[in-house]
């Protein structure tokens, strides 16, 4: 995949006043004072941050005034990737998986202490948390009340036997209970892990059984789209599958009494107490997140307390320019890493807004109305939500006062060019559009925006500070203005310290370091322009290779889904090592769409805007495209199944958002392949 840097339209440029007051500008001055360097622009600051990681991350820790209980003896004595020890060959398995002692050795701290202990002067009557339910009910907590609730929950967990290093797991929606439970766990120095209650029982069991938790916190159900969904059976099966449990806590979201053997949330939090912050090593586990992989057990990814702390402070304050007086909304569930990212807003004194419910109930204006009501500063969402708003013909700025929004964040999948244009035209021309990409593996974005960098149409503005992202050719050569593998060639503190249960580190090594020894392979195609901006071109293991011309699926979807009649799509290249196969395109169309006309238009667009070689041989209308629980399209599993792999070997049904819909999709896809073969 090649391409020259054709400079697209500039959608947003920061004013001199915006640059001057940005936190990243202040940080650049702070670093200049301590190093004697000057940083003429963002590129110079990025170069420094990635070429001298020890100096940079040390500056981050000092700038944000990390509350050390024991001060570290250094920052990064040996520049190695997570899972590697000094003196061992990069990427080699067979050693202890944890990166303990690499970042900030000897330093101890506590994440919850930073979240609950503000710096600077408070803003009068500014809440720390605003929790909003789908029915419109709200709960506002100031920092003092949040501390009170965390202290009571921490005391309750201590009574249940939770100690430093123990695991607390939670089946909870995006509510105050989830936030309080996590902060109480972190205050104890214990390890948190959560799933959204819309996950099926097997999915939750597959995740939580891997980490042998001490306490389970679970709701009796949740509300979504105006309906109540009980999960008592899931909770019962989960308790039976977790022999390590010392106790289980019941949250009566639907008003049911606690089952036998569970205590109520009110009982857990019945004893008033101030939070007490247990100091833990910088590299101590903070939480366990899970990959959205479609085969085998989900990877239990462990991030460190210190690594997440410094990364989220850096990202939220410097890249998103969040601080005291700002209000931060990002639609997410507790099963997506964005929940972990959002609650980090407390670290930089922003007000965190938690929304529990459907973004489309009663209609797609719900989140936009919420942004108006609570004067949201940073509005975060996903590319599919932007596409849905656009196709529904929404004009939020024409109906609402959204002038409080300074930035709109989008992640989950690449934001289309038409999505950029819609935000500018229908939400606000003065809003910074910050498409960003990273993932569960690092629990942050490695490419995104910055308040001092322009926004180009259809592009991600820059590589994140401290993230040495490069585009590699198959032979490991750096590329500019060409599409290659997204790799990270220097360590980051938020990289996993280990996978739970991965005793020799082999699974971690095979996940990230097997292709380029000692270098992190992220699994995406990326193009980095000569201006420093980026374009994510899709997953590298789902590449469309036609006649030797490779193309990322994201580029393909940008064209196909630009049509208003196309609600969703999935493309599969059936080529194998034995030879070139067919290119199959599955589309979800609007009810009134003229299928033959759409098919003809799609093929013409692909021919003219992409390449004649990538015109699909077959365009098939389907009811729905299969997605994982985390919303990712199931490109690779479908390709493997159509190539002859057994369904159970290609995909774990528990990882699918709609297993029955997946079966229906496979029946249609299988008949298409059989017909083509015949």
C-alpha positions in Angstrom: 0.0 0.0 0.0 1.5 3.3 -1.1 0.4 6.8 -1.4 1.7 10.3 -1.5 0.8 13.0 1.1 -2.0 14.8 -0.6 -2.8 17.5 1.9 -6.6 17.5 2.7 -8.7 20.4 3.8 -7.9 21.9 7.2 -11.0 21.8 9.3 -9.8 23.4 12.5 -6.7 25.4 13.5 -6.1 26.5 17.1 -6.1 30.2 17.6 -3.0 31.8 19.2 -5.1 32.3 22.4 -6.0 28.6 22.5 -2.4 27.6 22.0 -1.2 30.0 24.7 -3.7 28.8 27.4 -3.3 25.1 26.6 -1.9 22.9 29.3 0.5 21.3 26.7 2.0 24.7 26.1 2.6 25.2 29.8 4.1 21.7 30.0 6.5 22.5 27.1 7.7 25.5 29.0 8.1 23.4 32.1 10.3 20.9 30.2 12.2 23.8 28.5 13.1 25.2 31.9 14.4 21.9 33.2 16.3 20.8 30.1 17.4 24.1 28.5 15.8 23.1 25.2 13.3 24.9 23.1 10.2 23.4 21.5 9.2 25.3 18.4 6.1 23.1 17.7 4.4 19.9 18.7 6.7 17.8 16.5 9.7 18.9 18.5 8.0 18.0 21.7 7.0 14.6 20.4 10.5 13.9 19.2 11.8 14.7 22.7 9.1 12.6 24.4 9.9 9.5 22.3 13.7 9.8 22.0 14.2 10.3 25.7 11.5 8.4 27.4 13.1 8.4 30.9 13.5 12.1 30.9 10.0 12.7 29.4 8.1 10.5 31.9 10.1 11.8 34.7 9.0 15.3 33.7 5.4 14.1 33.5 5.6 12.7 37.1 7.0 16.0 38.3 4.7 18.2 36.4 1.6 16.4 37.7 3.1 16.3 41.2 2.7 12.6 41.7 2.1 11.8 45.4 4.9 9.4 46.1 4.8 7.5 49.4 8.3 6.2 48.6 10.2 8.1 46.1 11.6 6.1 43.1 15.3 5.7 42.6 14.9 6.5 38.9 12.5 6.4 36.0 13.5 3.8 33.4 16.9 2.3 34.2 16.7 -0.1 31.3 14.7 0.7 28.2 12.9 -2.6 27.7 9.4 -3.5 26.7 7.0 -4.9 29.2 7.6 -8.6 30.0 11.3 -8.2 29.3 14.1 -8.2 31.9 17.4 -6.5 31.7 19.9 -8.7 30.0 17.4 -10.9 28.2 16.9 -10.8 24.5 14.0 -8.6 23.4 10.8 -10.5 23.0 12.1 -13.8 24.3 9.6 -15.8 26.4 10.6 -17.9 29.4 11.0 -15.2 32.0 8.8 -13.6 34.7 6.1 -11.7 32.9 5.9 -8.6 35.1 7.8 -5.5 34.4 8.2 -4.8 38.1 11.1 -2.6 38.8 11.5 -1.2 35.3 9.4 2.0 35.5 10.0 4.2 38.5 11.7 1.5 40.6 11.2 1.8 44.3 8.4 4.3 43.9 5.0 3.6 45.7 1.7 5.5 45.2 -2.0 5.0 45.0 -4.3 5.8 42.1 -7.4 6.5 44.2 -5.5 9.0 46.2 -4.9 11.1 43.1 -8.5 10.7 41.9 -9.9 11.9 45.3 -7.4 14.5 46.2 -7.7 17.6 44.1 -4.9 20.1 43.4 -5.4 23.9 43.2 -8.4 26.0 44.2 -11.9 24.3 43.9 -14.6 25.7 41.6 -17.6 26.7 43.7 -20.4 24.2 43.5 -18.7 22.2 40.8 -19.6 18.5 41.1 -17.0 15.7 40.7 -19.5 13.3 39.2 -22.8 13.6 37.4 -24.5 10.3 36.9 -27.5 10.3 34.4 -29.8 7.4 33.9 -31.7 6.7 30.7 -35.0 7.8 32.3 -33.5 11.2 32.9 -32.9 10.8 36.7 -29.6 12.3 37.9 -27.3 12.2 40.8 -24.6 14.8 41.4 -21.8 14.2 43.8 -19.2 16.7 44.9 -15.7 15.5 45.8 -16.5 15.4 49.5 -19.5 13.1 49.0 -17.6 10.9 46.6 -14.8 10.5 49.2 -17.4 9.6 51.8 -18.9 6.9 49.7 -15.5 5.5 48.7 -14.4 5.4 52.3 -17.6 3.5 53.3 -17.2 1.0 50.4 -13.5 0.5 51.2 -14.3 -0.3 54.8 -17.0 -2.7 53.6 -14.6 -4.5 51.3 -12.0 -4.7 54.1 -14.6 -6.4 56.3 -15.2 -8.9 53.5 -11.5 -9.8 53.5 -10.2 -7.9 50.6 -6.5 -7.1 50.9 -3.8 -5.7 48.8 -3.5 -7.6 45.5 -6.9 -9.4 45.8 -9.3 -9.1 42.9 -12.7 -7.5 43.1 -14.9 -8.1 40.1 -18.1 -6.3 39.1 -21.0 -6.9 36.8 -22.3 -3.4 36.7 -23.5 -0.6 34.3 -21.9 2.8 34.1 -23.2 4.2 37.4 -21.9 5.7 40.6 -21.8 2.1 42.1 -19.2 1.2 39.5 -17.0 4.2 40.1 -17.2 4.0 43.9 -16.5 0.2 43.8 -13.4 0.7 41.7 -12.0 3.6 43.7 -12.6 1.7 47.0 -10.8 -1.3 45.5 -7.9 0.8 44.3 -7.6 2.6 47.6 -7.1 -0.8 49.2 -4.3 -1.7 46.7 -6.6 -4.4 45.3 -7.2 -5.2 41.7 -10.5 -4.2 39.8 -12.1 -5.9 36.9 -15.6 -5.2 35.4 -18.0 -6.4 32.8 -21.1 -4.8 31.4 -24.3 -6.6 32.5 -25.4 -7.0 28.9 -22.6 -9.6 28.5 -23.9 -13.2 28.5 -23.1 -15.5 31.4 -20.4 -17.5 29.5 -18.6 -14.3 28.5 -18.5 -13.0 32.0 -17.4 -16.4 33.4 -14.7 -16.7 30.8 -13.3 -13.4 32.0 -13.6 -13.5 35.8 -12.7 -17.2 36.4 -9.2 -16.4 35.0 -8.4 -14.1 37.9 -9.9 -15.9 41.0 -11.6 -12.9 42.6 -12.3 -12.5 46.3 -15.5 -10.4 46.0 -18.1 -10.1 43.3 -20.3 -7.0 43.0 -23.3 -7.4 40.7 -26.6 -5.8 39.8 -29.8 -7.6 39.6 -30.4 -6.2 36.1 -30.2 -3.1 33.9 -32.3 -0.8 31.8 -31.7 -0.2 28.1 -33.8 1.2 25.4 -36.7 1.7 27.8 -36.8 -2.0 28.9 -35.6 -3.8 32.0 -33.3 -6.8 31.6 -32.9 -9.0 34.7 -29.5 -10.8 35.1 -30.2 -12.9 38.2 -29.5 -16.1 36.3 -26.1 -14.7 35.1 -25.2 -13.7 38.6 -26.2 -17.1 40.0 -24.1 -19.0 37.4 -21.2 -16.6 37.9 -21.2 -17.2 41.7 -21.2 -21.0 41.1 -18.2 -20.7 38.7 -16.1 -18.6 41.2 -15.0 -20.9 44.1 -12.5 -18.3 45.2 -15.3 -15.9 46.3 -15.4 -14.9 49.9 -18.5 -12.7 49.4 -20.9 -11.3 46.8 -22.6 -7.9 46.9 -26.0 -7.3 45.4 -27.0 -3.9 43.8 -30.8 -3.7 43.5 -30.9 -1.8 40.2 -34.3 -3.3 39.5 -35.4 -3.3 43.1 -35.1 -7.1 43.9 -34.0 -8.3 47.3 -30.5 -9.7 47.8 -30.4 -13.5 47.0 -29.4 -15.9 49.7 -25.6 -15.7 50.3 -25.3 -12.1 49.0 -25.2 -8.9 51.0 -26.8 -5.6 49.8 -24.8 -2.6 48.7 -26.3 -0.6 51.6 -24.9 -3.2 54.0 -21.5 -3.1 52.3 -21.4 0.7 52.8 -23.1 1.0 56.2 -20.0 2.0 58.1 -18.8 5.6 57.6 -15.0 5.9 57.1 -12.5 8.2 55.5 -10.6 6.6 52.5 -7.2 5.2 53.5 -4.8 4.9 50.6 -2.6 1.9 50.6 0.8 2.6 48.9 1.6 0.1 46.2 4.6 -0.2 43.8 4.4 1.8 40.6 4.1 -1.5 38.6 1.4 -3.1 40.9 -1.7 -4.3 39.1 -4.5 -1.7 39.1 -7.1 -3.5 36.9 -7.6 -6.4 34.5 -9.1 -5.6 31.1 -9.9 -8.2 28.5 -9.2 -8.4 24.8 -12.2 -8.5 22.4 -10.6 -11.4 20.6 -12.9 -13.8 18.9 -11.1 -17.1 19.5 -10.1 -18.7 22.8 -10.4 -17.2 26.2 -10.1 -13.4 26.3 -6.7 -12.1 27.2 -6.7 -10.9 30.8 -4.6 -7.7 30.3 -3.0 -6.3 33.5 -2.2 -2.6 33.7 -0.2 -1.0 36.5 -1.4 1.6 38.9 1.5 3.9 38.2 1.5 3.4 34.4 -2.2 4.2 34.1 -1.9 7.1 36.4 0.8 8.9 34.5 -0.5 8.0 31.1 -4.1 9.2 31.8 -2.9 12.4 33.4 -0.7 13.0 30.3 -3.4 12.2 27.8 -6.4 13.9 29.5 -4.6 17.1 30.6 -2.1 17.6 27.7 -3.9 16.1 24.7 -7.5 16.7 25.6 -6.8 19.9 27.6 -9.2 18.8 30.4 -8.9 20.4 33.7 -10.8 22.1 36.6 -14.2 23.5 35.4 -14.4 21.1 32.4 -17.1 18.5 32.0 -16.2 15.2 30.4 -18.8 12.9 28.7 -17.9 9.8 26.7 -20.6 7.2 26.0 -19.3 3.8 27.2 -20.1 0.8 29.2 -18.0 -0.8 31.9 -16.9 -3.5 29.5 -15.0 -1.1 27.3 -11.7 0.4 28.1 -13.2 3.9 27.5 -14.9 3.6 30.9 -11.5 3.2 32.5 -10.3 6.2 30.5 -13.3 8.4 31.3 -13.1 8.0 35.1 -9.5 9.3 34.7 -11.1 12.7 34.3 -11.0 12.9 38.1 -7.2 12.8 38.0 -7.2 16.2 36.3 -10.0 17.7 38.4 -12.6 17.6 35.6 -16.3 16.7 36.2 -17.0 13.2 35.0 -20.4 12.5 33.5 -21.6 8.9 33.6 -24.5 8.0 31.3 -26.2 4.6 31.8 -28.6 3.6 29.0 -29.0 3.6 25.3 -27.6 6.5 23.2 -30.6 6.0 20.9 -33.4 6.2 23.4 -35.8 7.8 23.0 -33.9 9.0 20.0 -30.4 9.8 18.7 -30.6 13.3 20.2 -30.3 12.0 23.7 -26.6 12.5 24.2 -26.6 15.9 22.4 -29.3 17.1 24.8 -27.3 15.8 27.7 -24.3 17.8 26.4 -26.4 21.0 26.3 -27.9 20.5 29.7 -24.6 19.9 31.5 -22.5 22.2 29.4 -20.1 19.4 28.3 -16.7 20.5 27.3 -15.3 17.3 25.8 -18.0 15.1 24.1 -16.7 11.6 23.4 -18.4 9.0 21.2 -17.7 6.4 18.5 -17.5 6.7 14.7 -20.7 4.6 14.3 -22.7 7.0 16.5 -21.5 9.9 14.4 -22.5 8.0 11.2 -25.9 7.1 12.7 -26.5 10.8 13.7 -25.5 11.9 10.2 -27.7 9.4 8.4 -30.7 10.2 10.6 -30.4 13.8 9.4 -29.7 15.2 12.8 -28.7 18.9 13.1 -27.8 19.2 16.8 -26.5 22.8 16.7 -29.6 24.0 15.0 -31.7 22.7 17.9 -29.5 23.0 20.9 -26.9 25.3 22.4 -23.7 23.3 22.1 -21.3 26.2 22.4 -19.7 24.6 25.5 -18.2 21.8 23.5 -14.6 22.6 22.6 -13.6 19.1 21.4 -15.4 16.0 20.1 -13.5 12.7 20.5 -14.2 9.7 18.4 -12.8 6.2 18.7 -13.7 2.5 18.2 -13.2 2.6 14.4 -11.9 5.2 12.0 -14.1 8.3 11.6 -15.1 8.8 8.0 -14.4 12.0 6.0 -18.2 12.6 5.8 -18.3 12.2 9.6 -15.7 14.9 10.0 -17.7 17.1 7.7 -21.0 16.5 9.5 -19.5 17.4 12.9 -18.2 20.7 11.4 -21.4 21.5 9.6 -24.0 20.3 12.1 -22.3 20.5 15.6 -19.9 23.4 15.3 -17.2 24.7 13.0 -15.1 25.8 15.9 -14.9 22.4 17.6 -11.7 20.4 17.5 -12.4 17.0 16.0 -10.1 14.5 17.8 -10.3 11.1 16.2 -8.0 8.8 18.2 -6.9 5.2 18.2 -5.2 3.0 20.7 -7.1 0.2 22.5 -7.6 -2.1 25.4 -4.0 -3.3 25.2 -2.6 0.1 26.3 -5.8 1.6 27.7 -5.2 4.9 26.0 -4.8 6.4 22.5 -1.4 6.2 20.8 -2.5 8.5 18.0 -5.0 11.3 18.5 -5.3 15.1 18.7 -3.6 17.9 20.6 -4.9 21.5 21.2 -1.9 22.9 19.4 -2.2 20.8 16.2 -4.6 21.4 13.3 -7.3 19.0 12.2 -7.1 17.8 8.7 -10.2 16.3 7.0 -10.4 12.5 7.6 -7.1 12.4 9.5 -5.9 11.8 13.1 -3.9 14.9 13.9 -0.8 13.5 15.6 1.0 10.7 17.4 0.6 10.9 21.2 3.4 12.2 23.4 5.5 9.3 24.7 4.1 6.9 22.0 6.8 6.1 19.5 4.4 5.0 16.8 5.8 4.1 13.4 4.6 2.6 10.2 6.7 -0.5 9.3 7.1 -2.3 6.0 7.0 -6.1 6.2 10.8 -6.1 6.5 10.8 -3.6 9.3 11.7 -0.4 7.5 10.0 2.8 8.7 7.6 4.3 6.2 6.3 7.9 5.6 3.3 8.6 3.4 2.9 4.9 2.9 0.7 2.4 4.7 2.4 -0.2 6.9 2.1 -2.0 10.2 1.5 0.2 13.2 4.3 -0.5 15.6 5.5 1.1 18.8 9.3 1.1 19.1 9.8 2.4 22.6 8.2 1.4 25.9 5.2 3.1 27.4 4.2 2.9 31.1 0.6 1.8 30.2 1.7 -1.2 28.3 0.6 -4.4 30.1 2.8 -5.5 32.9 1.6 -9.1 32.2 -1.4 -11.2 31.3 -3.0 -12.8 34.3 -1.9 -16.5 34.5 0.7 -16.1 31.8 3.5 -17.5 34.0 6.3 -17.4 31.5 5.2 -14.4 29.5 4.8 -16.4 26.3 1.2 -15.3 25.6 2.1 -11.7 26.0 5.2 -12.1 23.8 3.2 -13.9 21.1 0.5 -11.2 21.2 2.7 -8.2 20.5 6.4 -9.1 19.9 6.5 -12.2 17.7 6.5 -10.4 14.3 9.2 -7.7 15.0 11.4 -9.0 17.8 11.5 -6.5 20.7 9.0 -4.2 18.9 5.3 -3.9 19.7 3.0 -4.8 16.8 -0.4 -3.3 17.4 -2.3 -5.1 14.7 -3.5 -2.0 12.6 -2.5 -0.6 9.3 -1.4 3.0 9.6 -0.2 5.8 7.2 1.8 8.5 8.8 2.1 11.7 6.7 5.0 14.0 6.3 3.0 16.5 8.4 2.9 14.0 11.3 -0.8 13.3 11.0 -2.1 9.7 10.7 -4.8 7.6 9.0 -5.7 4.2 10.4 -6.5 1.9 7.5 -8.0 -1.1 9.4 -6.8 -4.3 11.0 -3.7 -5.6 9.4 -4.9 -9.2 9.6 -8.0 -8.4 7.5 -6.1 -6.8 4.6 -7.7 -6.8 1.1 -5.0 -8.0 -1.2 -6.0 -7.8 -4.9 -3.5 -8.5 -7.6 -0.7 -7.5 -5.1 -2.3 -4.2 -4.2 -3.1 -4.2 -0.5 -5.8 -2.0 1.0 -7.0 -1.6 4.6 -10.7 -2.3 5.3 -11.2 1.1 6.9 -10.4 2.8 3.6 -13.0 0.5 1.9 -15.7 1.2 4.5 -15.2 4.9 4.3 -16.3 4.8 0.7 -19.1 2.2 1.0 -20.7 3.6 4.1 -20.6 7.2 2.7 -23.8 6.2 0.9 -26.9 7.2 3.0 -28.6 3.9 2.1 -25.8 1.8 3.6 -26.2 1.4 7.4 -23.3 -1.0 7.9 -21.0 -3.2 5.8 -18.4 -6.0 6.0 -15.9 -6.9 3.3 -14.1 -10.3 3.0 -11.2 -11.2 0.7 -11.4 -14.9 0.2 -7.9 -15.1 -1.2 -5.5 -17.7 0.3 -1.9 -18.7 -0.3 -3.2 -21.0 -3.0 -4.4 -18.1 -5.1 -6.7 -15.1 -5.4 -10.3 -15.6 -4.4 -13.3 -13.4 -4.6 -14.1 -10.1 -2.8 -17.4 -10.3 -1.0 -19.2 -7.3 0.2 -22.1 -7.6 2.7 -24.3 -4.6 3.3 -27.1 -3.6 5.6 -29.4 -1.3 3.7 -32.1 1.1 4.8 -35.6 -0.3 4.4 -36.5 1.8 1.3 -33.2 1.2 -0.5 -33.2 0.2 -4.1 -30.8 -2.8 -3.9 -29.7 -3.0 -7.6 -29.2 0.8 -7.7 -27.1 0.7 -4.5 -25.0 -2.2 -5.8 -24.3 -0.4 -9.0 -23.4 2.8 -7.1 -21.1 1.0 -4.6 -19.2 -0.7 -7.4 -18.8 2.6 -9.3 -17.6 4.4 -6.2 -15.0 1.8 -5.3 -13.8 1.7 -8.9 -13.3 5.5 -9.1 -12.3 6.3 -5.5 -10.3 3.2 -4.6 -9.2 0.9 -7.3 -10.7 -1.2 -10.1 -9.0 -4.3 -8.5 -11.1 -3.8 -5.3 -14.5 -3.8 -6.9 -16.4 -6.6 -5.1 -17.5 -9.6 -7.2 -20.6 -9.9 -5.2 -22.6 -7.4 -3.1 -25.0 -9.2 -0.7 -27.8 -7.6 1.4 -27.9 -8.9 4.9 -30.0 -8.1 8.0 -27.0 -7.4 10.2 -23.2 -7.4 10.1 -21.7 -9.5 12.9 -19.9 -7.6 15.6 -18.0 -8.5 18.8 -19.3 -7.5 22.2 -17.0 -4.4 21.9 -18.5 -3.4 18.6 -15.7 -4.5 16.3 -16.7 -6.1 12.9 -15.9 -9.8 12.7 -13.9 -9.7 9.5 -11.3 -12.3 10.3 -13.6 -14.9 11.8 -15.9 -14.7 8.8 -13.0 -15.0 6.4 -11.7 -18.1 8.2 -15.1 -19.7 8.3 -15.7 -19.1 4.6 -12.2 -20.6 4.0 -13.3 -23.8 5.6 -12.4 -23.4 9.2 -14.8 -24.9 11.7 -17.0 -22.2 13.3 -16.0 -23.1 16.9 -12.4 -22.9 16.0 -12.7 -19.5 14.3 -14.9 -17.7 16.8 -16.0 -17.9 20.4 -19.8 -17.4 20.3 -19.6 -15.7 23.7 -17.5 -12.9 22.2 -20.3 -12.1 19.7 -22.9 -9.3 20.3 -25.6 -11.4 18.5 -24.8 -15.1 18.2 -28.1 -15.9 16.5 -27.6 -13.1 14.1 -24.1 -14.5 13.3 -25.6 -17.9 12.5 -28.0 -16.2 10.1 -25.2 -14.2 8.5 -23.1 -17.3 8.0 -26.0 -19.1 6.3 -26.3 -16.2 3.8 -22.6 -15.9 3.3 -22.1 -19.7 2.9 -24.8 -19.8 0.2 -23.0 -17.0 -1.6 -19.7 -18.8 -1.6 -21.3 -22.1 -2.6 -23.0 -20.3 -5.5 -19.8 -18.7 -6.6 -18.0 -22.1 -6.5 -20.8 -23.7 -8.5 
